[in-house]
Amino acid sequence: MMESLLAELVAFETVSETSNLALQQWLAEQLAGRGAEVKIVEGATGRANLVAYFGPNKPGGVLFSGHTDVVPPGRGWATDPWVLTKHGDRLYGRGTADMKGFFAALLVGLDQVDLASLSAPVRVLASYDEEVGCAGVRQVLPALAEDGPLDPAIIIIGEPTGMRPGRSHPGKRVVRLEVTAAEAHSSKAADYPSAISGTAVLVRALDQIQAACPPALPGEGPVYSLNVGTISGGSQANLIAGSCALVYEIRFALDQNPEQILAPLREAITEANQRLAPHGEVAETELFNYPALHTDPTHPVFAEAERLADNGPATGVGFGTEGGLLSTVFPSPIMICGPGHIADAHQPNEYVTLDQLNRCVQFVSSIIRH
């Protein structure tokens, strides 16, 4: 049952910013067949969120949340990324860990409880385009508020944590820096600064900020992190580059001000602008952001869910989730807990183990019964 459900989920090629409607329709049929009231909330072209309700429509209960999109498979796969392939205890395929394995385990877990006699609600949220800025959950939050009371006792986000509960994650900001300069013959390099060399000043500043980051505390994610994800510029060797752009991200904790962390970058931008003037400049565009998450691990409901997960005390995780955005709307404690490991996500030969899936099934059914 588990493997067949996951095989069907993996077969939907729901790469971010492409259609997920076929998967959402399949998931709607699966949930409705188990007695849920299901609503598909259309979003960007070809994409939709899904919200399902079991039990009474009142505050309390549990909300299980996850995203349906996956990153592109890329190169280096030993198997077809869109066909679930089993080797021993491992199930390979794009999204097995991040995070279609969670949805498969959730469906099996629902089958193990008496959903007809629920005294508190069980809700399911399946979003789109989480991997590219949490676009889907941003769109669906107002629609959730229209459906009456939605104040779950706890929210479970099934991102891959190896079934170890997570209580916090960093916020994230993604920024594009575009450097312009005067194009000229390369023999004039002494007189006309290149957009590429101006960009190099910015890259060096970002690298220095990352190098100055203190080590992480035990059980916590990184203090902060910076990464230059893309860079492009120039056209040929005998022409001074007139443009160059980079995109970087910064991840930061709830109590941190990213602007303070980025102060050396601000100084580097000022330096680059002085070097490029009067023919060029540095332009900055924020592409997207989401807030950090922190849940008090001593919250009674969170502590009970941690006990039911039975895999050690909750820790901070170093990656982001939709939890930060959900926490801006709902006062509920939020736990990040799902099958698979983040180190295997976004990689060729992504996999989840049957043991992890079965642990998730047990957790889902236990927390619903509780």
LINMO-V910885 format. One record per residue. N is the residue number from 1. PHI is phi in whole degrees, 0 to 359 (* if undefined). Layout:
[[N,PHI] [N,PHI]]
//
This chain:
[[1,*] [2,302] [3,294] [4,292] [5,295] [6,293] [7,299] [8,294] [9,295] [10,297] [11,294] [12,281] [13,275] [14,269] [15,297] [16,310] [17,69] [18,240] [19,294] [20,240] [21,295] [22,295] [23,296] [24,296] [25,293] [26,298] [27,295] [28,299] [29,295] [30,297] [31,287] [32,296] [33,295] [34,262] [35,102] [36,276] [37,271] [38,241] [39,232] [40,259] [41,254] [42,292] [43,234] [44,298] [45,309] [46,81] [47,234] [48,204] [49,265] [50,229] [51,232] [52,233] [53,231] [54,246] [55,81] [56,290] [57,271] [58,208] [59,298] [60,103] [61,75] [62,225] [63,246] [64,265] [65,227] [66,193] [67,247] [68,263] [69,274] [70,229] [71,281] [72,303] [73,293] [74,69] [75,260] [76,99] [77,281] [78,272] [79,228] [80,290] [81,295] [82,258] [83,235] [84,296] [85,234] [86,257] [87,228] [88,63] [89,272] [90,262] [91,246] [92,263] [93,156] [94,294] [95,92] [96,301] [97,269] [98,234] [99,216] [100,286] [101,301] [102,298] [103,295] [104,297] [105,295] [106,298] [107,297] [108,293] [109,297] [110,298] [111,292] [112,265] [113,233] [114,273] [115,289] [116,284] [117,244] [118,296] [119,263] [120,223] [121,286] [122,241] [123,237] [124,230] [125,238] [126,238] [127,253] [128,241] [129,54] [130,293] [131,291] [132,238] [133,112] [134,58] [135,296] [136,294] [137,293] [138,299] [139,285] [140,271] [141,303] [142,298] [143,294] [144,298] [145,294] [146,282] [147,269] [148,93] [149,297] [150,223] [151,226] [152,296] [153,294] [154,203] [155,246] [156,248] [157,255] [158,274] [159,295] [160,288] [161,236] [162,65] [163,63] [164,269] [165,300] [166,247] [167,243] [168,204] [169,207] [170,286] [171,279] [172,213] [173,228] [174,244] [175,228] [176,255] [177,249] [178,246] [179,254] [180,243] [181,208] [182,277] [183,289] [184,203] [185,299] [186,298] [187,291] [188,262] [189,300] [190,290] [191,256] [192,237] [193,294] [194,275] [195,297] [196,292] [197,293] [198,297] [199,292] [200,299] [201,299] [202,289] [203,297] [204,298] [205,297] [206,295] [207,296] [208,291] [209,296] [210,296] [211,296] [212,274] [213,293] [214,293] [215,293] [216,289] [217,283] [218,303] [219,80] [220,243] [221,282] [222,302] [223,300] [224,199] [225,212] [226,230] [227,212] [228,274] [229,274] [230,218] [231,207] [232,204] [233,177] [234,75] [235,226] [236,199] [237,292] [238,262] [239,228] [240,296] [241,297] [242,269] [243,207] [244,202] [245,224] [246,228] [247,238] [248,232] [249,234] [250,232] [251,246] [252,210] [253,281] [254,301] [255,267] [256,254] [257,260] [258,300] [259,294] [260,293] [261,298] [262,272] [263,305] [264,297] [265,292] [266,301] [267,296] [268,292] [269,295] [270,299] [271,298] [272,295] [273,298] [274,295] [275,290] [276,275] [277,299] [278,263] [279,262] [280,206] [281,194] [282,249] [283,252] [284,240] [285,227] [286,280] [287,275] [288,192] [289,207] [290,214] [291,281] [292,286] [293,233] [294,214] [295,247] [296,293] [297,292] [298,271] [299,303] [300,305] [301,291] [302,297] [303,298] [304,290] [305,296] [306,299] [307,296] [308,292] [309,294] [310,55] [311,216] [312,94] [313,291] [314,295] [315,233] [316,278] [317,247] [318,271] [319,250] [320,268] [321,217] [322,283] [323,299] [324,300] [325,289] [326,299] [327,290] [328,282] [329,248] [330,248] [331,281] [332,296] [333,297] [334,237] [335,245] [336,261] [337,200] [338,202] [339,281] [340,92] [341,236] [342,298] [343,295] [344,266] [345,282] [346,62] [347,240] [348,297] [349,61] [350,302] [351,209] [352,225] [353,265] [354,298] [355,299] [356,297] [357,297] [358,293] [359,297] [360,292] [361,303] [362,299] [363,295] [364,302] [365,293] [366,294] [367,288] [368,292] [369,300] [370,295]]
//
